[in-house]
Amino acid sequence: MAAIPPTPAPSKALVLVRRAGSTLLLWGLVGAAFASMQKAAYLALITVLTVLSTMEYFRMLRSAGVRGFPRFGILLATAYCLLLHAGFYRGGGVPAGLDCGMLCVAVIGAFMLQLREPIHGLETLLAVTATLCGFVYIAFLFNFAAKLLFVVPAWQMTSGMVAAPAACLLLWLLAVTKLADMGAYLVGSMLGRHKMIPHVSAGKTWEGLGGAMGASQAAGCGLYAWFPQQLAVLGGWGHVIFLSFILALLAVLGDLAESVVKRTLMAKDSGRLLPGIGGTLDLIDSLCFTAPALYFYLQWVLLPGS
């Protein structure tokens, strides 16, 4: 019987077309949420992305033969989103002690579930830590995007609606982060010669990093020039330029962090939901690093004591 020839890898042009199509679809969904200005639409989108990404993470673990507690992890991510978002929807902000409480539940619950199983050396501890990593890396970090919508207490006063400055701030974060991703991909594909961290990601180049920096500055400064009043919370051009630079670095780092996860688990993509991109975790990986950074910069530098 003749051997079946391997399926050829898609060309860069085809990958780019697929990636562009998925990106346009996703921006359409984001645009629909923005157009509605409804808290429920924003929070539902973040919840869906969180839960789907968590499911993909545990699916990768299972495919690689790594033990974990997927039902507990997915339930934990869903419960965290619902409790956090319920507080935002009611206009009360982050429920007191929710973050610390959920982290405690994650640690205690993972060890409790492990008590049902026999001890198998390092594999036992790996099952606990892999479950905790899934919650912290995805649900906990990504939901800083939701927290940004309500980082200013006055933004919560409009019942059922997202305040215009909050919507613009989240749009600014998405544009800076995702255009950094796109700039890194385009410049790296066309001009990339010098590998950045080949043992983690063979496709990441220093030229691509330059593309990410340029694209993020264009997005950050362009949107700030377009919506200066709505983005006044960013504090002026100096902060905008600095934040665009930092977020570009973190976007690349977030992408590399997921590459560490995928290479460790021998997975090419986290899923197949989005042609040219992969899964939802491939979509939000950079936001898991940029959203917390922007949130804490606002809290500690631009809005202390608010």
C-alpha positions in Angstrom: 0.0 0.0 0.0 1.4 3.4 -1.0 2.2 5.8 1.7 -0.1 8.8 2.0 2.0 11.9 1.4 1.9 14.4 4.2 -0.4 17.4 3.9 1.6 20.4 2.7 1.7 23.4 5.1 -0.5 26.3 4.0 1.4 29.2 2.3 2.0 32.4 4.2 -0.4 34.1 1.9 -3.2 31.7 2.7 -2.5 31.9 6.4 -2.6 35.7 6.2 -6.0 35.6 4.4 -7.4 33.2 7.0 -6.0 35.2 9.8 -7.4 38.4 8.3 -10.9 36.8 7.9 -10.9 35.6 11.5 -9.7 39.0 12.7 -12.5 40.8 10.8 -15.1 38.4 12.2 -13.8 39.0 15.8 -13.7 42.8 15.3 -17.3 42.5 14.1 -18.3 40.8 17.3 -16.4 43.4 19.4 -17.9 46.2 17.3 -21.4 44.8 17.9 -20.8 44.9 21.7 -19.4 48.4 21.5 -22.3 49.6 19.4 -24.8 48.3 21.9 -23.0 50.0 24.8 -24.7 47.4 27.1 -22.9 46.1 30.1 -24.4 42.7 29.5 -22.9 42.5 25.9 -19.4 43.4 27.1 -19.4 41.1 30.0 -21.0 38.2 28.1 -18.3 38.4 25.5 -15.6 38.3 28.1 -17.2 35.4 29.9 -17.5 33.3 26.7 -13.9 34.0 25.7 -12.8 33.1 29.2 -14.7 29.8 29.4 -13.8 28.7 25.8 -10.1 29.5 26.4 -10.2 27.5 29.7 -11.7 24.5 28.0 -9.0 24.7 25.3 -6.3 24.8 27.9 -7.6 21.6 29.7 -8.1 19.9 26.3 -4.4 20.6 25.5 -3.5 19.1 28.9 -5.5 16.0 28.2 -4.1 15.6 24.7 -0.6 15.7 26.1 -1.4 13.2 28.8 -1.1 15.7 31.6 -3.4 15.2 34.6 -5.6 18.0 35.9 -9.1 18.7 37.1 -10.8 20.1 34.0 -14.4 20.1 35.4 -13.2 22.0 38.5 -11.1 24.4 36.5 -13.9 25.2 34.0 -16.4 25.6 36.8 -14.1 27.8 38.7 -13.5 30.1 35.7 -17.2 30.3 35.0 -18.1 31.1 38.7 -15.4 33.8 38.8 -16.8 35.5 35.7 -20.3 35.3 36.9 -19.6 36.6 40.4 -17.3 39.4 39.2 -19.5 40.5 36.4 -22.6 40.4 38.6 -20.9 43.0 40.8 -20.1 45.2 37.8 -23.6 44.9 36.4 -25.2 46.0 39.6 -22.8 48.9 39.7 -21.1 47.8 42.9 -17.6 47.2 41.5 -15.5 44.2 42.4 -17.1 42.3 45.2 -15.0 42.6 48.4 -12.5 39.8 48.7 -13.6 38.1 45.5 -10.2 37.8 44.0 -8.4 36.5 47.1 -11.4 34.3 47.9 -11.4 32.6 44.5 -7.6 32.1 44.6 -8.1 30.4 48.0 -10.9 28.2 46.6 -8.7 27.3 43.6 -5.8 26.1 45.8 -7.9 24.3 48.4 -10.2 22.8 45.9 -7.4 21.4 43.7 -5.7 19.8 46.7 -9.0 18.4 47.9 -9.7 16.8 44.6 -6.2 15.3 44.6 -7.0 13.6 47.9 -9.2 11.2 46.0 -6.3 9.9 43.9 -3.2 7.9 44.8 0.1 9.7 44.9 2.2 9.2 41.8 5.3 11.2 42.4 5.7 14.6 40.6 2.6 13.8 38.5 0.4 14.4 41.6 1.7 17.9 42.2 1.6 18.7 38.5 -2.1 17.9 38.4 -2.7 20.5 41.1 -0.4 23.2 39.7 -1.7 22.7 36.1 -5.2 23.3 37.3 -4.2 26.4 39.3 -2.2 27.7 36.3 -5.3 27.4 34.1 -7.3 29.6 36.4 -4.7 32.3 37.2 -3.3 32.5 33.6 -6.7 32.7 31.8 -9.7 33.6 34.0 -7.9 35.7 36.6 -5.7 37.7 34.2 -8.0 38.1 31.3 -10.8 39.5 33.4 -8.7 42.6 34.1 -10.2 43.6 30.7 -13.6 43.6 32.4 -12.2 45.5 35.4 -11.0 48.2 33.0 -14.6 49.0 32.1 -15.2 50.1 35.7 -11.8 51.2 36.9 -13.2 54.7 37.5 -16.1 54.4 40.1 -18.1 57.1 38.3 -18.3 55.0 35.2 -20.6 52.6 36.9 -23.3 55.1 37.6 -25.2 54.5 34.3 -27.5 51.6 34.9 -27.2 48.8 32.3 -24.9 50.9 30.1 -21.2 51.1 29.7 -19.8 54.7 30.0 -18.3 56.1 26.8 -14.9 56.7 28.4 -14.8 53.1 29.6 -15.7 51.7 26.1 -13.0 53.9 24.5 -10.4 52.7 27.1 -11.2 49.0 26.3 -11.1 49.8 22.6 -7.7 51.5 23.0 -6.3 48.4 24.9 -7.6 46.0 22.2 -6.3 48.1 19.3 -2.8 48.6 20.9 -2.6 44.9 21.8 -4.0 43.3 18.7 -2.2 45.6 16.2 1.0 44.9 18.0 0.3 41.2 17.4 -0.5 41.9 13.7 2.5 44.2 13.3 4.8 41.5 14.7 3.3 38.9 12.4 3.4 40.9 9.2 6.8 42.4 9.7 8.2 39.1 11.0 6.8 37.2 8.0 8.1 39.6 5.4 11.3 40.9 6.9 12.2 38.6 9.8 15.7 37.3 9.7 17.0 37.3 13.3 15.3 34.8 15.6 14.3 36.2 19.0 13.8 33.1 21.1 14.0 30.1 18.7 13.8 27.5 21.5 10.3 28.8 22.4 8.9 30.1 19.1 10.7 29.6 15.8 8.6 32.3 14.1 9.3 35.2 16.5 12.0 37.6 15.2 13.6 40.9 16.4 12.2 42.5 13.2 8.8 41.4 14.2 9.2 43.0 17.6 10.0 46.2 15.9 6.8 45.8 13.8 4.9 45.3 17.1 6.3 48.5 18.5 5.5 50.6 15.5 2.0 49.2 15.1 1.2 49.7 18.8 2.4 53.3 18.7 0.3 54.0 15.6 -2.8 52.5 17.3 -2.2 54.1 20.7 -1.4 57.6 19.5 -3.9 57.5 16.6 -6.8 56.6 18.9 -5.7 59.1 21.5 -5.6 61.9 18.9 -9.0 60.8 17.6 -10.7 60.6 21.1 -8.8 62.9 23.4 -11.7 63.7 25.7 -12.9 60.1 26.0 -9.4 58.9 26.7 -8.5 61.7 29.0 -8.0 59.0 31.7 -4.7 58.1 30.0 -3.2 61.3 31.3 -1.6 62.9 28.2 0.8 62.1 25.4 3.7 61.0 27.5 1.7 58.3 29.2 0.1 57.2 25.9 3.5 56.8 24.3 5.0 55.0 27.3 1.9 52.7 27.7 1.9 51.9 24.0 5.6 50.8 24.3 5.0 48.8 27.4 1.9 47.1 26.1 3.6 46.1 22.9 6.4 44.4 24.8 3.8 42.6 27.0 1.7 41.6 24.0 4.8 39.9 22.5 5.6 38.4 25.9 2.0 37.1 26.3 2.2 35.4 22.9 5.5 33.8 23.9 4.0 32.7 27.2 1.4 30.8 25.3 4.1 29.4 23.0 5.7 28.0 26.1 2.5 26.3 27.1 1.8 24.9 23.6 5.4 23.7 23.0 5.4 22.0 26.5 2.2 20.3 25.6 3.2 19.6 22.0 0.2 21.6 20.6 0.4 23.7 17.4 -2.7 25.8 18.3 -5.0 25.9 21.3 -7.9 25.0 19.1 -9.4 25.2 15.6 -12.2 27.6 16.1 -10.6 30.5 14.3 -8.9 29.7 10.9 -5.4 31.3 10.7 -5.4 32.1 14.4 -6.2 28.9 16.2 -8.4 28.9 19.2 -9.8 31.5 21.6 -6.7 31.2 23.8 -4.5 32.0 20.8 -6.7 35.1 20.5 -6.6 36.4 24.1 -3.1 35.3 25.1 -1.5 38.8 24.7 -4.5 40.5 26.4 -3.9 38.3 29.5 -0.7 40.3 30.0 -1.6 43.7 28.7 -5.0 44.1 30.5 -3.6 43.7 34.0 -0.7 46.1 33.2 -3.0 48.9 32.0 -5.3 48.4 34.9 -2.6 48.7 37.5 -0.9 51.6 35.7 -4.2 53.4 36.0 -4.7 52.5 39.6 -1.2 53.2 40.8 0.0 56.0 38.5 -2.9 57.9 37.0 -5.7 57.3 39.4 -4.2 56.9 42.9 -6.7 57.3 45.7 -9.7 57.3 43.3 
